[in-house]
Amino acid sequence: MKILIVTQYFYPENFKSNDLAFELQRRGHEVTVLTGLPNYPEGEIYEGYGVFKNRRQTVNGVKVIRSLLLPRGKGGGTRLFLNYFSFAFFASVKAFFLSFSKRYDAVIVHEPSPVTQYYPALLLNKLRGTPVYFWVLDLWPESLQTAGGIRSRFVLDVFRKMVVSFYNNAEKILISSKGFRKSILEKGNFDSKIEYFPNWAEDAVAECSAEFLIPTLPEGFKVMFAGNVGEAQDLENILKAAQEIKGYDNIKWIIVGDGRKMHYVRDFIDSHKLHGTVFTLGRYPLEAMAAFFREADVMLVSLKDDPIFNLTVPAKVQAYMSAAKPIVAMINGEGAELVQESKCGYTVPAGDFRTLAQTILQLSAMPSSELEALGTNGRNFYLRNFRLQQCITNLESILSKKAV
């Protein structure tokens, strides 16, 4: 099949769109990616890319077409708005010209925020009738309200109508979390369009090098948080839990990652004298994650208590499972249910830092054999449900139904 993937984020940025494109190409499909100039997460265009640099590339056999966009900068509201809509506009211009020179069998929209990434695909559908498969990784306008802090009823209503029009246009709506179904069906009768297409972790962790050189970690029982240090991740309550049991010298909290809340994290560590308890290591490449995970005793995932987050399974849950590490999840809803179903760790209510602290103490006293058993449960569940090969085979089946 000739497949176009539309996504604002692609290699060298680290997103699932990379695995998706490369695996489809490896299987013999002719894959093109329409994307932007790489600038996530730092907010500046990567070295080697620009208006006149690497606008067209071939990466692992995948043809990459990069549209202009305004980089996200430091992530302020106005700058993000311009980043989102500049990509939607310039990528739509590219899509317009592509419609005359190329015919695709399918367009896949890879949609972590923003939802406006759908516009170039919508244009191709209108001009050439190409079916669009909408892979929903963030729910809008809910994410705009929860993570973006938008409260204007007018703005939220505009985006709600936009999303409904995209759902109406899509051939299929691929959901990364089963909990998304309820929210989507509240916007219209889309039940026949919805297909479950979860995240995977194979290329994110399982095949990364465990020999990657990383800093020496402190001795003790290591609780590791890896990934984005943002508003949604509820670092406030993680740090409160660390403060709650800072008298237990053997408990070490390791934060691998960066984000908007890192300044808050460092200020909290300073003001509460947690330098020997909480350690911030900064951002590392994806290839380093296996080495970090190997050194952890338990992995920590957290999200704030919010209706939209309760429908979400953070992608890091699958990554932790693939690494065969026990998980402590301070989350509600779908993510908590997954940890419970797989018997790979413990869950505590979102925001409940005291129970989190006590759970960490409980785990630190467990025999290593019991911790290993939890990790093995997660790994086995991952192998049955979240491998890249299985997910892409399922996607091919979905695409082939229309092709036939």
ABEGO torsion letter per residue (X at the ends): XBBBBBBABBOABBBAAAAAAAAAAAAGBBBBBBBBBBAOAAGBBBBGBEAABGABBBBGGBBBBBBBBBBAEAGBAAAAAAAAAAAAAAAAAAAAAAAAABBBABBBBBBBOBAAAAAAAAAAAAAAGBBBBBBBABBOAAAAAAAAGBABAAAAAAAAAAAAAAAAABABBBBABAAAAAAAAAAEBAAAABBBBBBBAAAAAAABBAABBBBBBBBEBBBBBBEBBBAAAGAAAAAAAAAAAAABAABBBBBBEBEAAAAAAAAAAAAAGAAAABBBAEBBBAAAAAAAAAABABBBBBBBBBAAAAABBBAAAAAAAAAGBBBBBBBBEAAAAAAAAAGAEBBBBBGBAAAAAAAAAAAAABBAAAAAAAAAAAAAAAAAAABAAAAAAAAAAAAAAAAX
